[in-house]
Protein backbone atom coordinates (compact mmCIF):
# COMPACT_ATOMS: atom_id res chain seq x y z
CA UNK A 1 0.00 0.00 0.00
CA UNK A 2 1.32 3.41 -0.99
CA UNK A 3 1.04 6.60 1.01
CA UNK A 4 1.83 10.15 -0.08
CA UNK A 5 5.06 11.60 1.34
CA UNK A 6 6.88 14.84 0.72
CA UNK A 7 10.23 14.49 -0.99
CA UNK A 8 13.16 14.95 1.36
CA UNK A 9 15.39 17.60 -0.12
CA UNK A 10 18.97 16.83 0.45
CA UNK A 11 22.08 16.72 -1.57
CA UNK A 12 24.99 14.90 -0.12
CA UNK A 13 27.61 12.37 -0.84
CA UNK A 14 30.62 11.15 0.97
CA UNK A 15 33.95 12.32 -0.28
CA UNK A 16 35.74 9.00 -0.10
CA UNK A 17 34.93 5.31 -0.01
CA UNK A 18 35.72 5.30 3.69
CA UNK A 19 33.13 7.97 4.52
CA UNK A 20 30.63 7.01 7.18
CA UNK A 21 27.50 8.30 8.86
CA UNK A 22 27.75 10.40 11.98
CA UNK A 23 26.75 8.19 14.89
CA UNK A 24 25.37 10.86 17.21
CA UNK A 25 22.82 12.45 14.89
CA UNK A 26 19.71 13.97 16.46
CA UNK A 27 16.78 11.90 15.17
CA UNK A 28 14.36 14.75 15.93
CA UNK A 29 16.13 17.20 13.62
CA UNK A 30 16.11 17.13 9.82
CA UNK A 31 18.06 19.09 7.21
CA UNK A 32 16.46 22.32 5.98
CA UNK A 33 14.48 22.15 2.76
CA UNK A 34 16.00 24.87 0.57
CA UNK A 35 15.49 23.52 -2.94
CA UNK A 36 12.34 22.88 -4.99
CA UNK A 37 10.74 19.57 -4.07
CA UNK A 38 9.43 18.85 -7.55
CA UNK A 39 6.38 16.55 -7.81
CA UNK A 40 5.16 14.89 -4.64
CA UNK A 41 6.71 11.50 -4.02
CA UNK A 42 5.03 8.32 -2.84
CA UNK A 43 6.30 5.68 -0.47
CA UNK A 44 6.93 2.43 -2.31
CA UNK A 45 8.34 -0.89 -1.16
CA UNK A 46 11.57 -1.97 -2.82
CA UNK A 47 11.00 -5.24 -4.67
CA UNK A 48 13.86 -7.66 -3.96
CA UNK A 49 13.86 -9.98 -6.96
CA UNK A 50 14.67 -13.69 -6.46
CA UNK A 51 18.32 -14.13 -5.57
CA UNK A 52 18.75 -10.57 -4.26
CA UNK A 53 17.22 -10.96 -0.80
CA UNK A 54 20.39 -10.86 1.32
CA UNK A 55 20.92 -7.92 3.71
CA UNK A 56 19.88 -5.18 3.65
CA UNK A 57 16.96 -6.63 1.66
CA UNK A 58 16.35 -9.43 4.14
CA UNK A 59 13.66 -7.14 5.53
CA UNK A 60 11.21 -4.78 3.83
CA UNK A 61 12.79 -1.54 2.57
CA UNK A 62 10.85 1.52 1.53
CA UNK A 63 11.79 4.47 -0.64
CA UNK A 64 10.03 7.61 -1.81
CA UNK A 65 9.69 7.82 -5.59
CA UNK A 66 7.44 9.59 -8.12
CA UNK A 67 3.83 8.33 -8.18
CA UNK A 68 3.39 4.87 -9.71
CA UNK A 69 7.13 4.36 -10.23
CA UNK A 70 8.50 0.99 -9.13
CA UNK A 71 11.89 0.21 -7.58
CA UNK A 72 13.41 -3.25 -7.71
CA UNK A 73 16.76 -4.75 -6.73
CA UNK A 74 17.90 -5.75 -10.21
CA UNK A 75 21.33 -7.14 -9.30
CA UNK A 76 23.63 -7.47 -6.29
CA UNK A 77 27.09 -6.02 -6.91
CA UNK A 78 29.17 -5.37 -3.77
CA UNK A 79 30.81 -1.92 -3.71
CA UNK A 80 29.15 -0.87 -6.99
CA UNK A 81 30.30 2.58 -8.12
CA UNK A 82 30.08 4.28 -11.53
CA UNK A 83 28.08 2.99 -14.51
CA UNK A 84 28.14 2.95 -18.31
CA UNK A 85 26.14 1.17 -21.01
CA UNK A 86 27.96 -0.71 -23.75
CA UNK A 87 26.91 -0.28 -27.39
CA UNK A 88 25.15 -3.66 -27.21
CA UNK A 89 23.16 -2.86 -24.07
CA UNK A 90 25.23 -4.38 -21.28
CA UNK A 91 25.66 -2.43 -18.05
CA UNK A 92 29.23 -1.92 -16.81
CA UNK A 93 29.87 -1.26 -13.12
CA UNK A 94 33.23 -0.11 -11.75
CA UNK A 95 34.50 -1.43 -8.43
CA UNK A 96 37.62 0.38 -7.19
CA UNK A 97 37.68 -1.74 -4.06
CA UNK A 98 38.06 -4.96 -6.08
CA UNK A 99 40.06 -3.58 -9.01
CA UNK A 100 37.55 -4.76 -11.59
CA UNK A 101 34.72 -3.78 -13.92
CA UNK A 102 31.60 -5.96 -13.80
CA UNK A 103 29.45 -6.63 -16.87
CA UNK A 104 25.71 -7.18 -16.30
CA UNK A 105 23.68 -8.64 -19.18
CA UNK A 106 19.91 -8.00 -18.96
CA UNK A 107 17.82 -11.17 -19.07
CA UNK A 108 15.17 -11.93 -21.66
CA UNK A 109 11.67 -11.04 -20.51
CA UNK A 110 11.40 -11.54 -16.76
CA UNK A 111 14.65 -13.50 -16.49
CA UNK A 112 17.25 -12.23 -14.02
CA UNK A 113 20.36 -10.56 -15.45
CA UNK A 114 23.68 -12.36 -15.48
CA UNK A 115 26.99 -10.86 -14.47
CA UNK A 116 30.71 -11.52 -14.69
CA UNK A 117 33.97 -9.58 -14.39
CA UNK A 118 34.72 -7.94 -17.73
CA UNK A 119 38.24 -6.94 -16.67
CA UNK A 120 40.23 -7.47 -13.48
CA UNK A 121 43.56 -6.48 -11.94
CA UNK A 122 43.15 -2.73 -12.35
CA UNK A 123 44.31 0.02 -9.99
CA UNK A 124 41.12 1.39 -8.38
CA UNK A 125 39.07 1.64 -11.61
CA UNK A 126 36.34 4.25 -11.26
CA UNK A 127 35.19 6.38 -14.20
CA UNK A 128 33.82 4.70 -17.35
CA UNK A 129 33.04 6.35 -20.69
CA UNK A 130 32.23 5.12 -24.18
CA UNK A 131 32.68 6.68 -27.60
CA UNK A 132 31.45 4.34 -30.32
CA UNK A 133 33.30 1.05 -29.64
CA UNK A 134 36.04 2.54 -27.45
CA UNK A 135 35.76 2.17 -23.68
CA UNK A 136 37.77 4.53 -21.47
CA UNK A 137 38.48 3.39 -17.91
CA UNK A 138 39.89 5.75 -15.28
CA UNK A 139 42.33 4.00 -12.98
CA UNK A 140 43.73 6.00 -10.07
CA UNK A 141 47.00 6.67 -11.93
CA UNK A 142 46.08 6.48 -15.63
CA UNK A 143 43.35 6.38 -18.28
CA UNK A 144 43.03 3.22 -20.38
CA UNK A 145 41.35 2.81 -23.77
CA UNK A 146 39.98 -0.56 -24.90
CA UNK A 147 38.26 -1.73 -28.05
CA UNK A 148 34.90 -3.25 -27.12
CA UNK A 149 33.00 -5.85 -29.14
CA UNK A 150 30.42 -8.47 -28.15
CA UNK A 151 31.24 -8.48 -24.45
CA UNK A 152 35.01 -8.55 -24.88
CA UNK A 153 37.78 -6.00 -24.53
CA UNK A 154 40.97 -5.90 -26.59
CA UNK A 155 43.78 -3.60 -27.68
CA UNK A 156 44.40 -1.97 -24.31
CA UNK A 157 46.22 1.34 -24.64
CA UNK A 158 47.23 3.74 -21.88
CA UNK A 159 46.21 7.12 -23.28
CA UNK A 160 47.02 9.23 -20.19
CA UNK A 161 49.53 8.22 -17.53
CA UNK A 162 51.28 9.77 -14.55
CA UNK A 163 48.09 10.81 -12.78
CA UNK A 164 48.59 11.45 -9.06
CA UNK A 165 47.57 8.81 -6.58
CA UNK A 166 48.72 7.60 -3.18
CA UNK A 167 51.82 6.01 -4.77
CA UNK A 168 53.04 9.32 -6.23
CA UNK A 169 56.46 10.13 -4.80
CA UNK A 170 55.55 13.69 -3.85
CA UNK A 171 52.40 12.62 -1.99
CA UNK A 172 53.99 9.80 0.01
CA UNK A 173 50.68 8.00 0.48
CA UNK A 174 48.78 11.06 1.67
CA UNK A 175 46.02 11.35 -0.91
CA UNK A 176 42.36 11.44 0.13
CA UNK A 177 40.74 11.56 -3.32
CA UNK A 178 42.58 9.09 -5.52
CA UNK A 179 39.54 7.92 -7.54
CA UNK A 180 39.27 9.46 -11.01
CA UNK A 181 36.33 10.06 -13.31
CA UNK A 182 36.48 10.39 -17.10
CA UNK A 183 34.23 11.81 -19.82
CA UNK A 184 34.74 11.95 -23.58
CA UNK A 185 33.67 14.79 -25.88
CA UNK A 186 30.77 14.23 -28.26
CA UNK A 187 33.11 14.03 -31.26
CA UNK A 188 35.37 11.56 -29.45
CA UNK A 189 38.51 13.66 -29.74
CA UNK A 190 38.98 14.90 -26.18
CA UNK A 191 39.01 13.38 -22.71
CA UNK A 192 38.14 15.16 -19.48
CA UNK A 193 39.53 13.74 -16.24
CA UNK A 194 38.65 14.64 -12.66
CA UNK A 195 41.65 14.78 -10.33
CA UNK A 196 40.66 15.33 -6.71
CA UNK A 197 42.50 17.33 -4.08
CA UNK A 198 45.09 15.82 -1.75
CA UNK A 199 43.00 16.73 1.28
CA UNK A 200 40.44 19.13 2.66
CA UNK A 201 42.30 22.41 2.07
CA UNK A 202 45.61 21.40 0.47
CA UNK A 203 46.47 24.62 -1.38
CA UNK A 204 49.66 23.13 -2.89
CA UNK A 205 47.44 21.20 -5.29
CA UNK A 206 47.04 24.32 -7.42
CA UNK A 207 50.77 24.35 -8.15
CA UNK A 208 51.36 20.63 -8.66
CA UNK A 209 52.27 18.99 -11.98
CA UNK A 210 49.89 17.66 -13.12
CA UNK A 211 47.60 19.96 -11.23
CA UNK A 212 45.34 18.40 -8.60
CA UNK A 213 41.89 19.62 -7.56
CA UNK A 214 41.18 20.10 -11.22
CA UNK A 215 39.56 18.80 -14.37
CA UNK A 216 42.29 17.87 -16.83
CA UNK A 217 41.90 17.47 -20.57
CA UNK A 218 43.90 15.33 -22.99
CA UNK A 219 43.60 14.03 -26.57
CA UNK A 220 41.50 10.87 -26.62
CA UNK A 221 44.10 9.24 -28.86
CA UNK A 222 46.75 9.78 -26.18
CA UNK A 223 48.91 12.61 -24.94
CA UNK A 224 49.93 14.73 -21.98
CA UNK A 225 47.06 16.23 -19.98
CA UNK A 226 46.63 19.96 -19.42
CA UNK A 227 44.46 21.87 -16.98
CA UNK A 228 40.94 22.53 -18.28
CA UNK A 229 39.36 23.95 -15.10
CA UNK A 230 40.87 24.45 -11.67
CA UNK A 231 39.83 25.01 -8.08
CA UNK A 232 37.63 21.89 -8.32
CA UNK A 233 38.13 20.22 -4.94
CA UNK A 234 36.77 16.81 -5.92
CA UNK A 235 34.71 16.81 -9.12
CA UNK A 236 33.73 13.15 -9.04
CA UNK A 237 30.57 13.85 -11.03
CA UNK A 238 31.70 14.44 -14.63
CA UNK A 239 29.53 14.33 -17.76
CA UNK A 240 28.82 15.90 -21.15
CA UNK A 241 25.53 17.76 -21.60
CA UNK A 242 23.20 17.51 -24.65
CA UNK A 243 24.94 20.50 -26.27
CA UNK A 244 28.46 19.12 -25.68
CA UNK A 245 29.27 21.16 -22.56
CA UNK A 246 31.33 19.69 -19.72
CA UNK A 247 29.75 19.62 -16.25
CA UNK A 248 31.05 18.60 -12.85
CA UNK A 249 29.36 17.91 -9.51
CA UNK A 250 31.79 18.80 -6.74
CA UNK A 251 32.45 17.60 -3.22
CA UNK A 252 33.47 20.83 -1.48
CA UNK A 253 35.40 21.34 1.76
CA UNK A 254 34.62 20.41 5.35
CA UNK A 255 34.85 22.30 8.66
CA UNK A 256 34.57 25.75 7.13
CA UNK A 257 35.40 28.56 9.53
CA UNK A 258 32.67 31.11 10.24
CA UNK A 259 33.61 34.19 8.15
CA UNK A 260 31.44 36.97 9.63
CA UNK A 261 32.24 39.32 12.51
CA UNK A 262 29.02 38.53 14.34
CA UNK A 263 28.02 36.54 17.41
CA UNK A 264 26.66 33.43 15.69
CA UNK A 265 26.25 31.23 18.75
CA UNK A 266 24.98 33.97 21.07
CA UNK A 267 27.71 33.73 23.70
CA UNK A 268 28.57 37.43 23.57
CA UNK A 269 31.78 37.12 21.51
CA UNK A 270 32.50 37.46 17.81
CA UNK A 271 32.75 34.08 16.10
CA UNK A 272 34.70 34.81 12.91
CA UNK A 273 37.44 32.20 12.53
CA UNK A 274 35.62 29.62 14.66
CA UNK A 275 34.48 26.23 13.39
CA UNK A 276 30.84 26.06 14.45
CA UNK A 277 28.95 22.84 13.70
CA UNK A 278 25.66 24.64 13.10
CA UNK A 279 27.32 26.80 10.45
CA UNK A 280 29.34 23.91 8.97
CA UNK A 281 26.09 21.98 8.49
CA UNK A 282 25.08 24.19 5.56
CA UNK A 283 28.36 25.74 4.34
CA UNK A 284 29.71 25.76 1.72
CA UNK A 285 27.26 24.47 -0.86
CA UNK A 286 28.27 21.68 -3.28
CA UNK A 287 28.62 23.15 -6.80
CA UNK A 288 27.18 21.75 -10.01
CA UNK A 289 29.03 23.75 -12.65
CA UNK A 290 29.44 23.97 -16.41
CA UNK A 291 33.13 24.13 -17.23
CA UNK A 292 34.96 26.00 -19.96
CA UNK A 293 38.67 26.24 -20.67
CA UNK A 294 40.32 28.19 -17.84
CA UNK A 295 37.35 28.33 -15.49
CA UNK A 296 38.25 28.54 -11.79
CA UNK A 297 35.79 27.33 -9.13
CA UNK A 298 37.93 28.95 -6.44
CA UNK A 299 38.86 26.15 -4.03
CA UNK A 300 40.48 26.42 -1.51
CA UNK A 301 40.54 30.25 -1.44
CA UNK A 302 36.88 30.89 -2.27
CA UNK A 303 33.67 29.24 -1.11
CA UNK A 304 30.22 29.27 -2.76
CA UNK A 305 27.87 30.88 -0.24
CA UNK A 306 24.28 29.60 0.01
CA UNK A 307 23.17 32.41 2.36
CA UNK A 308 20.63 34.71 0.76
CA UNK A 309 21.24 37.11 3.66
CA UNK A 310 24.95 36.70 4.48
CA UNK A 311 25.87 37.15 8.12
CA UNK A 312 22.41 36.34 9.44
CA UNK A 313 22.20 33.16 11.48
CA UNK A 314 18.80 32.19 10.11
CA UNK A 315 19.43 33.25 6.54
CA UNK A 316 17.33 31.43 3.94
CA UNK A 317 19.42 29.24 1.65
CA UNK A 318 19.70 29.16 -2.11
CA UNK A 319 21.76 27.11 -4.55
CA UNK A 320 21.40 28.75 -7.96
CA UNK A 321 24.23 31.03 -9.12
CA UNK A 322 25.39 31.79 -5.60
CA UNK A 323 28.48 34.05 -5.31
CA UNK A 324 31.91 32.96 -4.11
CA UNK A 325 33.25 34.61 -0.96
CA UNK A 326 36.71 34.70 0.62
CA UNK A 327 37.76 31.72 2.70
CA UNK A 328 38.32 33.14 6.19
CA UNK A 329 41.15 30.70 6.93
CA UNK A 330 43.25 30.90 3.74
CA UNK A 331 42.16 34.06 1.94
CA UNK A 332 40.54 36.49 4.40
CA UNK A 333 41.64 39.65 2.56
CA UNK A 334 41.28 38.28 -0.97
CA UNK A 335 45.00 38.57 -1.68
CA UNK A 336 45.32 34.93 -2.81
CA UNK A 337 42.37 35.08 -5.19
CA UNK A 338 39.72 37.69 -6.02
CA UNK A 339 36.63 35.61 -5.27
CA UNK A 340 34.19 38.28 -6.43
CA UNK A 341 35.68 38.08 -9.92
CA UNK A 342 34.84 34.37 -10.31
CA UNK A 343 31.63 33.31 -12.02
CA UNK A 344 29.22 31.49 -9.67
CA UNK A 345 28.35 27.86 -10.31
CA UNK A 346 25.17 27.40 -12.28
CA UNK A 347 23.57 25.16 -9.63
CA UNK A 348 24.40 23.60 -6.31
CA UNK A 349 23.31 21.27 -3.54
CA UNK A 350 23.29 21.45 0.22
CA UNK A 351 26.62 21.33 2.03
CA UNK A 352 28.17 17.87 2.39
CA UNK A 353 25.76 16.34 -0.11
CA UNK A 354 28.75 14.49 -1.58
CA UNK A 355 27.58 14.20 -5.21
CA UNK A 356 29.22 11.30 -7.04
CA UNK A 357 27.91 9.99 -10.37
CA UNK A 358 26.54 12.50 -12.91
CA UNK A 359 24.68 11.68 -16.13
CA UNK A 360 22.42 13.44 -18.63
CA UNK A 361 19.26 11.73 -19.89
CA UNK A 362 15.58 12.17 -20.70
CA UNK A 363 13.77 10.80 -17.67
CA UNK A 364 10.38 11.22 -19.32
CA UNK A 365 7.03 11.74 -17.60
CA UNK A 366 6.77 14.94 -15.59
CA UNK A 367 10.55 15.38 -15.70
CA UNK A 368 11.87 15.30 -19.27
CA UNK A 369 15.55 15.89 -20.03
CA UNK A 370 18.02 16.77 -17.32
CA UNK A 371 20.89 15.61 -15.13
CA UNK A 372 20.79 12.73 -12.65
CA UNK A 373 23.10 12.98 -9.64
CA UNK A 374 23.86 10.26 -7.13
CA UNK A 375 23.88 11.93 -3.72
CA UNK A 376 25.89 9.80 -1.32
CA UNK A 377 25.06 11.61 1.92
CA UNK A 378 27.18 13.51 4.42
CA UNK A 379 29.71 12.13 6.86
CA UNK A 380 30.32 15.23 9.00
CA UNK A 381 26.94 16.91 9.17
CA UNK A 382 24.81 16.78 12.32
CA UNK A 383 22.16 15.62 11.56
CA UNK A 384 23.51 13.79 8.49
CA UNK A 385 22.26 14.88 5.10
CA UNK A 386 20.36 11.96 3.58
CA UNK A 387 21.42 10.14 0.43
CA UNK A 388 19.19 10.44 -2.63
CA UNK A 389 19.03 10.48 -6.40
CA UNK A 390 18.60 14.08 -7.53
CA UNK A 391 17.30 15.47 -10.81
CA UNK A 392 18.17 18.83 -12.35
CA UNK A 393 15.90 19.76 -15.28
CA UNK A 394 17.56 20.83 -18.56
CA UNK A 395 16.04 24.18 -19.50
CA UNK A 396 17.19 26.59 -22.23
CA UNK A 397 20.68 25.14 -22.50
CA UNK A 398 21.41 24.94 -18.77
CA UNK A 399 20.33 23.14 -15.60
CA UNK A 400 17.47 24.24 -13.38
CA UNK A 401 17.29 23.74 -9.61
CA UNK A 402 17.56 20.42 -7.79
CA UNK A 403 14.61 18.09 -7.33
CA UNK A 404 14.53 14.87 -5.34
CA UNK A 405 13.76 11.82 -7.47
CA UNK A 406 14.46 8.95 -5.07
CA UNK A 407 15.03 9.06 -1.32
CA UNK A 408 14.48 7.10 1.89
CA UNK A 409 17.85 5.36 2.27
CA UNK A 410 18.38 7.02 5.67
CA UNK A 411 16.38 6.08 8.76
CA UNK A 412 15.06 8.44 11.41
CA UNK A 413 18.01 7.74 13.70
CA UNK A 414 20.48 8.86 10.98
CA UNK A 415 21.59 5.34 10.08
CA UNK A 416 21.53 4.24 6.43
CA UNK A 417 20.81 0.99 4.69
CA UNK A 418 21.83 2.31 1.26
CA UNK A 419 23.83 5.08 -0.44
CA UNK A 420 23.26 5.82 -4.15
CA UNK A 421 26.35 6.49 -6.25
CA UNK A 422 25.17 6.94 -9.85
CA UNK A 423 21.97 6.85 -11.89
CA UNK A 424 21.73 6.37 -15.67
CA UNK A 425 18.86 5.67 -18.05
CA UNK A 426 18.79 2.46 -20.08
CA UNK A 427 17.43 1.84 -23.57
CA UNK A 428 14.31 0.47 -21.86
CA UNK A 429 13.75 3.96 -20.35
CA UNK A 430 14.23 2.60 -16.83
CA UNK A 431 16.71 4.30 -14.48
CA UNK A 432 19.51 2.11 -13.14
CA UNK A 433 21.06 3.18 -9.82
CA UNK A 434 24.24 1.86 -8.21
CA UNK A 435 24.48 1.66 -4.42
CA UNK A 436 27.88 0.87 -2.91
CA UNK A 437 26.57 0.54 0.67
CA UNK A 438 23.78 -1.92 -0.11
CA UNK A 439 25.84 -3.58 -2.85
CA UNK A 440 22.99 -3.27 -5.33
CA UNK A 441 21.86 -2.05 -8.71
CA UNK A 442 18.27 -0.81 -8.62
CA UNK A 443 15.97 -0.70 -11.63
CA UNK A 444 13.60 2.24 -11.27
CA UNK A 445 10.71 2.03 -13.70
CA UNK A 446 8.74 5.20 -14.49
CA UNK A 447 4.99 5.02 -14.90
CA UNK A 448 3.78 4.70 -18.48
N, C-alpha and C positions, 0 to 999 in steps of 0.2 A: 504494500500500500504506500502511495506517495503522498507526501505533505509538502505544502509550499514553504520555502525557506528563503530568506534574503541571502544574496551572495555575500560571502565574506570578502572584503576588499583587502588584499594584502599582496605585496610583492616581496619575495624574499628567498634567496638561495644561499646556501653555504658556500664559502669561498674555496674550500678544499674538500677532498674526499674525507678528511678526518673530522670535519665539522660535526658538532653535535648539538642537541637541544639543551637549553638551559634547564637545570633540574629544579630550580626554586622559583618557577614562574607562578604568578598569582592567578589562580583559575577564575577569579571573579572579574579580572580585568581583561579587556580585549583591545587590539590595536585600533586606532582611529580610522574611520572610513573617510578617505579624502579623495577618492577617485570615483568616477561614475560606475554604478553597479551594473549597468547594462540590463538586459531582460532579467526578470525574476527567475531564480533557479529552484528546482525541485529536488527533494531528497530521493535518491534512488539507491537500491541495494546493488552492490557490485556482484556480478554473476561470475563465480569461480567455475570455469569450465572443467570437465573431467580431466584429472591429472594435474590440476593447478591448485589443489586445496590445501597445500601445506601452509604453515604460518607465513604471513599474518592472516591468510584466508581460511584458517581452520575455525574461524568464527565469522559471523556476519559482519560485513563492512559496508558502511554507507558513505556516499558522496553526494554533493550538490552539483547538479548539472542542468542544462537547459531543459525545458519541459519536453517530455516524451523521448529524450535521448537515453540510450542504454550504455552501460559501462560493463565490460567483461574483462576477465583476466585471460588474455589471448595466449600468452606464453610466459613461462618462468625463466628468467635469465638473471642469475645473481650478478649484482654490481653493474647493471645495465646503464650505459651512459648515452652517448650521442648516436643519432640514427641517420640512415640514408637509404633510399630505394635504389635498387639496381635497375638497369634498363629493361630487364625481363621480370620485374615485379617481385623481387626478393628483398626482404628487409635486412639491412646490415646494422649490427649493434656493436659499438666499441666497448671494450672492457679494459681500461688501464690497469686495474688491479691484477688481472690475469694475463695481460700482454697479448690479447687476442681480439679478433673481430668475429662475431657470431653471425651466421647466415640463417635466416628464418624463411622457410618456404611456405606460403599459405596453402592450406589444404583445399581440396575440391569440395564444393558444397559446404556441408556442416563438419567436414573432417578437421581434426586438429592440425595445426601447422607442425612441420618438422624443423629441426634445427641441428646445426653442426658448426664447428669452428671452420671459418673460411681461411683464416691465416693465423698462425701462432708465433710465439717467440719474438714479439715486438717489444719495444721500450715504451711502456705506458701509452699505447695508441689511444687517441681521443677523437679529434675531429675527422670527419669523413665528408668527401665531396666528389660528385661525379660531373664529368663533361663528356657527353657521348659515351664511349666505351672505356674511358680512362677514369680509374678510381684513384683519388688522392687520399692518403692516410697521414695524419699528423701524429708522429711519435714525439716524445718529449724533447728530442735533440735534432730531429730532421723531418722533412716531408718526403714521402715516398709516392711514386706514381706506378700504377699497375695497369696492365691491359686486362679488361674483364670480358669474359665470354662464357655463357652457359654455366654459370656457377663456379667458374675457375678463374684464378688470377695467374698472370704470367708476365714476363718482361719487366721485373722490378727495376726501377731506376730511382736513385736518390736525386731529387731535383733541387732540394735546399738542404744544406747541412750546417753544422756548427751552431745550431740554436742552443741557447742557454738552458741548462737544467742543473740538477743538484750535483752532477759530476763535473761541471765546468770548473776549471782550475781556480778562477777568480772568485767563485761563490763558495767553494769549500764545503759543499753539502747544505748550505743555508739558502734554500730556495722554496718558498711557500707555494708558488703557483706554477709548477712545472708543466702542467697539462696544456697542450696547444689545441687551438681550433683552426680550421682551414676552410676557405671559400674560394670558388673559382669564378672569374668573370663570365658574363653571358657568352662572349665570343671564344672563351676557352684559352685566352692568351695570357692571363694574369692570375696569380695566386695572391690571396690575402691571408695573413697568418697572425693570430693573436699570440702575443708573448706577454705573460703576466709579470707583475712586479715581484721583486725579491721578497718583500714583506709588506707590512702595513703602510709605512711612510718612508721607504728607502729611496731617498732623493737621488742617490748615485745612479739609479737605473736610467735616468735621462741622459747620462753621459757615457753609458756603456756601449760596447761594440760587439755584436749588434745591440741596438738599443732595446731595453726591456720596458715594461709598462707601455706597450705600443702595439699598433697594428703594422706589421711589415708587409711589403709587397715584393714579388719576385716573378720573373717570367715562368710561365707554366712549363715550358720546355726545359727549364733548369737555369740557374744563375744565382748570383749573390743577391741577398735581400737588401732592400733599402727601407727607410722609415716612410710609411704612408701617413699615419696619424700618431700623435704622441700624447702623453699625459693620460693614457688609458690604463687605469690601475690593473684591472683584470677583465678584459673584454671577451669572456668565454663565449657569450652569444655572438655569432658572426654569420651573416647571411647577405645575399644579394636580393634587392627588392625587384618588383615587376619592371621597373624602368632601368635596371642595371646598377642602381646605387648600392653602396656598401654600408651596412648598418652593424652596430655592435650594441650589445646589452652588457652593462658594466657592473662588476662587483666593486663598490667604492670602499672607502676606508672605515676603520673602526675607531672607537674611543676618541671621537672628535672633541677637542677642547671648546668650551663655551666662549664665543668670540665677543660678546657684548658687555659693555661696562654697566651692567645692571645687576640687581640682587635677584637672581633667578630662583633660588631656593628659599628666599624669605628669612635668612638668618641675620640680616642687617649688614652684610658685607658684599662688596662687589665680587662677582663670580667669574669674570673674564680670565681665561687660562685654566679654569678648573674642568675636570672631566666629571660631568654630572649625568648619571644614568638616565634620568628623565629626558634630558636633552639629547643624549646619544641615541635614545630609542628612535628618534625620527630625523636624525641628521648624520651625514648628508644624504640626499636622495640618491637612488641608483639610476644612472643615465641610460637612456635608449637613444642613440645618436646616429645620424647619417654622417658618414665620413667622406671627406674630400682630401686630395693631396695637401699635406701640410697642416691639417686641422689639429688643434691642441685642445684637449678636454681638461687641461689644467692640473691634474694630479701631479705631485702632492701639495702644490702651492695654492691651489684654488679649489673650492668646494661648491657644488651646486646646492643652492639654498631653497628648501621647500616653503619657507615662511612667507606668507603673503603680507604679514606685518612684522618685519624683522625686529628683533629685540623684545617682542612681547611674548610672555610665557605661554599664553593660550592662543597664539597666532593660528589662524586657519592655514591649512597646508594645501599646496598645489604642486603639480608635477609637469606641467606643460611650459616649455621655454622659460625655465626658471634661471635667474642670473647666477653667475659664479662670484663668490666673495672670497676675500683673503683668508687663508688658513692662519689661525691665530698663533699656532705653534711654530710654523716654518716660514711664514710670509706675512707677518702682521702689518708691515708698512707698505706692502706691495712691491718691494725692491727686487724680489726674485722673479716676479711675474705680474704683469698688469692684468688682474683678473677681470676687470670691467671691460677690457678690450676683447675678451674671448666670447665667441658666439655661444649662447646657451644651447643645451641639448634639446632636441625636438620634443622628446617625451621623457618620462622617468617613472620610477616606482618608489614605494616607501623604503626608507633606510633599512639596510640589511636584508632586503628581499633575496639577495643572492640569485640573480637570473643566470641561467646556464644555457640550455639549448635555445636557439632562435631559428625560426623558419617562416617563410612567406607562403601563403596558400589561400584559396577560396574555401572558406568554411561552409558557405551556403546558408540556407535558412534566413534567419533574422540578422545574420552576421556579414556574409559576403566576404570579399577579399580583405586580407590583413596579415598581421604578424602574430604567430603563436610563440609564447615564451614559457619555458619551464621555470617555475619559481620554486627554489629548493627550500626556502625558509631560513630564518635567522639562527645564528648560534649565540649571539651576544646581546640580544634584545630581551628586555624583561617588561611585559610578557613576550614570549617568542612570536615573531611574525609567522603566520601559517604558510605552509607550502600551497601552491595552486598551479593551475595552468591558466595563463593570462592571454587575452586577445586584445590587439590594438588595431582598430579598423583602418584600412587604407583609404584615404580620402584626398582627392585632388593632388596626388603625387607625394603625399607624406602620410605619417601615422597620426591617428587621433588618440585620445586618451584611453588609458587602461580599462579593461573590463575583465571581470572574473568569469572564466568559462567552466572551470572544474575545481572544486575545493572540498574540504572535509577530511583531509589526511591527518589533521591535528586534533587531538581530543581536548576536552575542557581543561584537563590538568596540565596542558602544554606538551604532553607526550605525543609522539607521532608513530603511526604504523606505516606510513609511506611518504616518499619525497620525490615528486616529479622532477625529471631532468630535461627532457625534450619532448616536443609534440610535433608530428608531421602528418600531413594528409596523404592517404593512399589513393591508388587509382579507383578504388571502390568508394571513394568519398568519405570513408571512415577516418577518424583521427587516431593515430597510434602514439601512445605515450610511454616513455621509458621511466622506470622508477628504480633507482639504485638502492633504496632502503628496503623496499618490499621485494626486490629482485623480480620485477614483473614488467611485462609489456601489456598495457591495456589497449583494448579496441573500443573506441568511443563512437557510437553510431548515431548520427543526427536523425531526427524525425524526418519522414518523407512527406 
